[in-house]
Amino acid sequence: AAALSIAAALVRRIKTGNGAFIDASLLDALDPFLCLAAERQFIEATTAQLAEDIGGGGFACYNVYETNDGKQLAVAAVEEKFWRQFVNLLGKDHLAGDHLNPKGQQPLIQEIAATIKTRSQAEWLKLFEDRNICVTEVNSPLEAFADPPAGGRPSRRGASGFPFAVDGRRPDFRKPTPGLGEQTEAILDALDISRDEQEILRREGVI
């Protein structure tokens, strides 16, 4: 949000010659992510719990299900065409009805969950492979960095990298993260702490 605001202000300065004071709030930046959770309460003037809404796991078509190897699948088959293909592959064509009706979601979720629980994550992914259905695995952080295509992105170096590229070029790391204590001596030297004083600190276990 801050970077986007700064870029917009720079464009305005180029066009008008006027500078800007930017108020970039983390709270304000998070507001758009509340749209799914808040829409029902705004539209229906209800105080429904998030768990009852589509963004909070209250709908079968937009949920996370556990497989029989303890892993998970994320399902986002909200549109009718995706939902029909999804339940067809599960052998549950009788569930292809009004999947967006808030009533009766819990039995629907339970039936889907019981079915997903009968196979491993890999078996389900193989079944859904090359199908036009919004289903994917839920990865751990380590799995996410290794998973294609994410693992092949230039920003993935085993740790978070720069998430942007300009004209096809991505800022690179100037040097690797130093090891524990690797730069201690250089920092203390820069602070004019003598080597004799540093030796005392080492003996006392300070550094």
Beta strands, then each sheet from edge to edge (+ up, - down):
strand 1: 62-66
strand 2: 72-76
strand 3: 135-137
sheet 1: 1+ 2- 3+
end
